[in-house]
Amino acid sequence: MRYLFTCLLIVLAAGASAETYRWTDTSGNTVISDTPPQGKAKGLSRLGGKGEPDDKLSFAMKRAVESFPVVLYTSADCPGECKAARDLLNSRGIPFTEKVMQKPEDFEELKQLIGDVFVPSLKVGSQRFRGFEAGAYNNLLDLASYPKSAPPGSKPAVGASK
C-alpha cells in the first residue's frame, strides 16, 4: 500500500511540473496539451505546471499586442508632449516600441505613416494619430482592447529603439 501511495505522489508531482501548451488549431478549436502542436497553430502559448502563462501579460493583453502592436514616434526635441504620451502608455501598462526620430529614413517612415513629420505620433495596429491628445490615444487603445490601467506592481513597458 505504501508503495502504491509513493508511486501516486511521484506521478502527481511529475504532472504538476510538466509544461502545458495552448493553441488554436486550423479548425478554430482551442487545444491544451502537454505536447507542442505539430504543423500550423495560431496563438501558441506555453503554460506553466499550474496553467499560468509563463510571463506576466494577461491573455487579453497578449492578444491585443499580437493584433494591434503599439509604436510611439518621438524625438529628442519633444520633451513635454512626448513624455506625456509615454506616461499615458505606461500608466495603462501598454507594451510599446518607441521609435526616436534621428535618421532621414526614420523621418521618411513617419512621413509615409501620417503624411508629415510630427512627433509625438502613435500607431496602434494600422490606426494612427498625429500629435498628443489623451482622449484620442485612449480611444485607439480601447478599440484595440488594451486594458484601461496597468496591473498592480507593473513597471514601464518601453525600451526606446532607433
N, C-alpha and C positions, 0 to 999 in steps of 0.2 A: 504494500500500500504506500509506504514511504517513497519507494522508487517511482511509482506512478505519479505521485504528487510532485516530486522533483522534476520529472520529465515535463509535466504540465507547466510548471513555473518557467522552465527553460524555453519552452515553445512560446509562452506568452511574452516573455522578455524579448525574445528574438522578433516577435511580431510587432511589439511596441516600438522598437528602434528601427524597423525596416523603413525604407524610403517609399513614398507613395507618389504617384503621378496622376494629374488630372488633365484631360484634354477633350476636345470636341472632334469626333470622327467625321468622315466625309459625308455621312448621312445626317449630321447635325446633332447626334446624341452625345451627351456628356459621359465620359468614361473615367472612372477612378480605378487605378490598378497599381500593383506593386512592381510591374514591369513597364518600361517606357514604350510608347507606341512605335509600331513599325510603319514605315511609309509616311504619308502626309497626315498631319494632325494640326488643328487650329488651337491656339490658346494653350499650349503646353505649359504647365506649371508643376514645379516639384513641391511636394508637401513633406513636412517632417513626419515623424512617427505618430504624432498626436493629431495629424490632419491640419496643421497650421502651415501657412506659406512660410518658406524659409527666409523671406525678407519682411520688412515691416509695412509694406504697402498693402492696403486692403484690396480685395478683388475688384471693387468698383474703381478704385484709383488706377490699378493696373490696366483695366480695360480702357479707361479714359486716356491714359498715357500712350497705349498702343494705337488707339484710334485717332486721337487728337493731340499729337505732341505739341508742346508749347515752346516757342522761341521768342526771346526778348532781344530786340536790337537796340543797343546803346552806344554811346561814345564817351570818351574821356571828358569832353567839354559840355556834358549834360549832367551836372551833379544833382540838381534838385528833382526834376521830373523823372529821371532815370532811377534815382534812389526810391522815389515814391512807387514807381512801377514794380521794382524789385521787391520792395517791402510788402506790397499788396500780394504778390505771388507767394512770398514766403509766409505771410500771415495765414494764407489758405492751405499751406503745406504742398503747393504745386511743384512737382519736379519739372524743371525747365532748363533750357540751354540759353545762355546769354551770349550773344554774338556782339563783340565790341568792334565797331567800325573803325578800321585802321588802314586797310589797303584799298587800292582802286577797285579790285574785284569785289570787296565787301560792299562798297558803295553801289556798285552796279547790281549786285544781288538785291539790295534793298530797293533800288530804283525799279527793278523789274517787279518786285513784290507789291509796292504801294504807289508807284508812279513817280516818286521823287525821293530824295534823301532827307529823311526826317526821323529824328530819334526823340523819345523812345517810340518804337513801334512794336506791336505784338502780333504774333501769328499763333493761332490755335487751330491745329489741323489745317484746313485750307482757308479758314477765315482769317482776316487781318484787320488791324486797327492802327491808324496813324495818330501819334501823339499819346498823351496820357489822360484818361478820364476814367476814374474808378468805376463808375456805373457801367461804362462800355466794356471795360475789362471783365468785370464781374458777370455781365451778361454773356460774353463769349465763353467764359469758364463754366457758367451754369448750363448753357446749351450743350456743352461737351460733357456734362455730368461729373464735373470735378466737385469735390466736397467744398462746402462753404467755409470751413475752418480747418486749421491744422489739428491733427490728433495731439492730445496732451503729451508733452515731452519731446515733440518732434523738433528737428533742427532745420535750418535753412537748407533747401534742396538744390542750390545752384552752384555751379562752378563755371566761371567765365571761360569762354572759348574764343579763339581768334578767327 
